[in-house]
Amino acid sequence: MMLMPLRELSRFVRAPGLPMPAFESRGRAFGFYAHLLCLTLVLQLGVIVLAAGIKDGAGVEFRGFGAHGWVLAITLIGVVPVLEELIFRSWLTRSGFLLAIAVLCAVRLLMPFLSLLVAIQVAAYVVVGLALIVRKERFRRFVAAADEVLARWLPATVPLSTGVFALIHVPNWDLPPGALWLVPLVVLPQFISGLMLAYARVRSGLKVSIVLHAAINTLAVLAIGAGH
């Protein structure tokens, strides 16, 4: 029973497309994810401890928060979880999110002078405009068909999105020149948490994965702060 959430996560990683039962109640869901979060953190801690000697020997250093650490800490807890879940996991089962992200990337590419907030607003206008131009029924059929395609591709999209999610955390570290072999080591904790967040996203929705992401970042901020 103690390792049951990890077995569920392992089953999801092996076959993300298999159906998962709904929780009987919110209380059951909260208990399950709290349990899974604790087990995942233990796994991450084990990886960190095992890798500590290798990283020290190679001269790898964590960048830290810098002079304005409190601003970064607030961003990590309140902003980053929302943005990263939208970018890396919102579209795993909902093609509408994928369309919005694609439009946002196109807007940023074509108009790089726009701030991120303005680019998001422009992308939202474009998506709404597309929905209005295309007849509702046709648009719904397109979205439903695209959702089915995404569901079939889950075995590929889950590891892909999780891998990219892990790799964006490489800049958190100062790696010595020519030490690319260390990249999988320094981002393995994020890859583990990314798989858990993907599981939560697919099984319980985006809100749950955002909350779990915020909880992970909060604990990381507290740990880094305590270390200084």
C-alpha positions as CSV (number, residue, x, y, z in Angstrom):
1,M,0.0,0.0,0.0
2,M,2.8,2.4,0.9
3,L,4.3,2.3,-2.7
4,M,0.9,2.0,-4.5
5,P,1.1,5.6,-5.9
6,L,4.6,4.9,-7.4
7,R,3.2,1.7,-8.9
8,E,0.4,3.7,-10.5
9,L,3.0,6.2,-11.8
10,S,5.2,3.4,-13.2
11,R,2.1,1.9,-14.9
12,F,1.4,5.3,-16.5
13,V,5.0,5.8,-17.7
14,R,4.9,2.4,-19.3
15,A,1.5,2.9,-21.0
16,P,0.3,6.5,-20.7
17,G,-2.7,5.8,-23.0
18,L,-4.4,3.2,-20.7
19,P,-7.6,4.5,-19.0
20,M,-7.3,5.6,-15.4
21,P,-10.3,5.5,-13.0
22,A,-11.6,8.6,-11.5
23,F,-11.1,9.2,-7.7
24,E,-14.1,8.4,-5.5
25,S,-13.8,11.8,-3.8
26,R,-11.7,14.9,-3.6
27,G,-10.4,13.7,-0.2
28,R,-9.2,10.4,-1.9
29,A,-7.5,12.4,-4.7
30,F,-5.8,14.8,-2.2
31,G,-4.5,11.9,-0.1
32,F,-3.3,10.0,-3.2
33,Y,-1.4,13.0,-4.7
34,A,0.0,14.0,-1.3
35,H,1.3,10.5,-0.9
36,L,2.7,10.5,-4.5
37,L,4.4,13.8,-4.0
38,C,6.1,12.6,-0.8
39,L,7.4,9.4,-2.6
40,T,8.5,11.4,-5.6
41,L,10.4,13.8,-3.4
42,V,12.2,10.9,-1.7
43,L,13.2,9.6,-5.1
44,Q,14.5,13.0,-6.1
45,L,16.4,13.3,-2.8
46,G,18.0,9.9,-3.4
47,V,19.1,11.0,-6.9
48,I,20.5,14.3,-5.5
49,V,22.5,12.5,-2.7
50,L,23.9,9.9,-5.1
51,A,24.9,12.6,-7.7
52,A,26.3,15.1,-5.2
53,G,29.8,13.5,-5.2
54,I,29.9,13.4,-9.0
55,K,28.9,17.0,-9.3
56,D,31.3,18.2,-6.7
57,G,34.1,16.3,-8.4
58,A,33.3,17.8,-11.8
59,G,33.0,21.3,-10.4
60,V,29.3,21.8,-11.0
61,E,27.7,24.6,-9.0
62,F,24.1,25.7,-8.5
63,R,23.5,29.2,-9.6
64,G,21.2,30.1,-6.6
65,F,18.9,33.0,-6.4
66,G,21.2,36.0,-6.5
67,A,20.7,39.4,-5.0
68,H,16.9,39.6,-5.6
69,G,16.2,36.1,-4.4
70,W,12.8,36.9,-2.9
71,V,11.5,38.1,-6.3
72,L,12.6,34.9,-8.0
73,A,11.2,32.8,-5.1
74,I,7.7,34.4,-5.5
75,T,7.9,33.9,-9.3
76,L,8.9,30.3,-8.9
77,I,5.9,29.6,-6.6
78,G,3.2,31.8,-8.1
79,V,4.0,32.2,-11.8
80,V,6.3,29.5,-13.1
81,P,4.0,26.6,-12.2
82,V,1.2,28.1,-14.2
83,L,3.3,28.9,-17.3
84,E,5.3,25.7,-17.3
85,E,2.2,23.5,-16.9
86,L,0.5,25.4,-19.8
87,I,3.5,25.1,-22.0
88,F,4.6,21.5,-21.3
89,R,1.5,19.6,-20.2
90,S,-1.7,21.5,-20.9
91,W,-1.8,20.1,-24.5
92,L,-1.2,16.4,-23.6
93,T,-4.9,15.6,-24.0
94,R,-6.4,18.9,-25.2
95,S,-5.6,20.1,-28.7
96,G,-7.1,23.5,-28.0
97,F,-4.1,24.3,-25.7
98,L,-1.7,23.0,-28.4
99,L,-3.3,25.4,-30.9
100,A,-3.0,28.3,-28.5
101,I,0.7,27.5,-27.8
102,A,1.4,27.2,-31.5
103,V,-0.2,30.6,-32.2
104,L,1.7,32.2,-29.3
105,C,5.0,30.8,-30.7
106,A,4.1,32.2,-34.1
107,V,3.3,35.6,-32.7
108,R,6.6,35.7,-30.8
109,L,8.5,34.7,-33.9
110,L,6.8,37.2,-36.2
111,M,6.7,40.0,-33.6
112,P,9.7,39.5,-31.2
113,F,9.5,43.1,-30.1
114,L,6.2,42.4,-28.2
115,S,6.4,41.7,-24.4
116,L,5.3,38.2,-23.3
117,L,2.1,39.6,-21.8
118,V,1.1,41.4,-25.0
119,A,2.1,38.4,-27.1
120,I,-0.3,36.2,-25.0
121,Q,-3.1,38.7,-25.5
122,V,-2.5,38.8,-29.3
123,A,-2.4,35.0,-29.4
124,A,-5.7,34.9,-27.5
125,Y,-7.3,37.3,-30.0
126,V,-6.1,35.1,-32.9
127,V,-7.4,31.9,-31.4
128,V,-10.8,33.5,-30.6
129,G,-10.9,34.9,-34.1
130,L,-10.2,31.5,-35.6
131,A,-13.0,30.0,-33.5
132,L,-15.4,32.7,-34.8
133,I,-14.4,32.5,-38.4
134,V,-14.7,28.7,-38.5
135,R,-18.2,27.5,-37.9
136,K,-18.8,26.2,-34.4
137,E,-19.7,22.6,-35.3
138,R,-16.8,22.3,-37.8
139,F,-14.4,23.7,-35.2
140,R,-15.7,21.3,-32.5
141,R,-15.3,18.3,-34.8
142,F,-11.8,19.4,-35.6
143,V,-10.9,19.7,-31.9
144,A,-12.5,16.4,-31.1
145,A,-10.5,14.7,-33.9
146,A,-7.3,16.3,-32.8
147,D,-7.9,15.3,-29.1
148,E,-8.2,11.7,-30.3
149,V,-4.9,11.9,-32.1
150,L,-3.2,13.4,-29.0
151,A,-4.6,10.5,-26.9
152,R,-3.1,8.0,-29.3
153,W,0.3,9.8,-29.2
154,L,0.5,10.0,-25.4
155,P,3.2,7.3,-25.2
156,A,5.4,9.7,-27.3
157,T,4.3,13.1,-26.1
158,V,4.6,12.3,-22.3
159,P,8.4,11.5,-22.4
160,L,9.0,14.2,-25.0
161,S,7.4,17.0,-23.1
162,T,8.9,15.7,-19.8
163,G,12.4,15.6,-21.4
164,V,12.2,19.1,-22.7
165,F,10.8,20.3,-19.4
166,A,13.8,18.7,-17.6
167,L,16.3,20.2,-20.1
168,I,15.1,23.8,-19.6
169,H,16.4,23.5,-16.0
170,V,20.0,23.0,-17.2
171,P,20.8,26.7,-16.9
172,N,20.2,26.4,-13.1
173,W,23.7,24.9,-13.0
174,D,27.2,26.1,-13.9
175,L,28.6,23.2,-15.9
176,P,32.3,23.1,-16.7
177,P,33.3,23.2,-20.4
178,G,32.8,20.0,-22.2
179,A,30.7,18.4,-19.5
180,L,27.6,17.6,-21.5
181,W,27.6,14.1,-20.1
182,L,26.5,15.7,-16.8
183,V,23.3,17.1,-18.3
184,P,21.1,14.0,-17.7
185,L,22.4,13.9,-14.1
186,V,21.6,17.4,-13.1
187,V,18.1,17.4,-14.7
188,L,17.1,13.9,-13.5
189,P,15.2,15.2,-10.5
190,Q,13.1,17.5,-12.8
191,F,12.5,14.6,-15.1
192,I,11.1,12.5,-12.2
193,S,8.8,15.4,-11.1
194,G,7.8,16.0,-14.7
195,L,6.5,12.5,-15.0
196,M,4.5,12.9,-11.9
197,L,3.0,16.2,-13.1
198,A,2.2,14.6,-16.5
199,Y,0.4,11.8,-14.6
200,A,-1.6,14.3,-12.6
201,R,-2.4,16.3,-15.7
202,V,-3.7,13.3,-17.6
203,R,-5.6,11.8,-14.7
204,S,-7.0,14.8,-12.8
205,G,-6.5,17.8,-15.0
206,L,-4.4,20.9,-15.3
207,K,-5.4,22.5,-12.0
208,V,-4.0,19.5,-10.1
209,S,-0.7,19.5,-11.9
210,I,-0.4,23.3,-11.3
211,V,-1.0,22.9,-7.6
212,L,1.5,20.0,-7.4
213,H,4.1,22.0,-9.3
214,A,3.7,25.0,-7.0
215,A,4.1,22.6,-4.0
216,I,7.3,21.2,-5.5
217,N,8.7,24.7,-6.2
218,T,7.7,25.9,-2.7
219,L,9.7,23.0,-1.1
220,A,12.6,23.7,-3.4
221,V,12.6,27.4,-2.4
222,L,12.5,26.6,1.3
223,A,15.3,24.1,0.9
224,I,17.5,26.5,-1.0
225,G,16.8,29.3,1.5
226,A,17.6,27.0,4.4
227,G,20.9,26.1,2.7
228,H,21.9,29.7,2.6
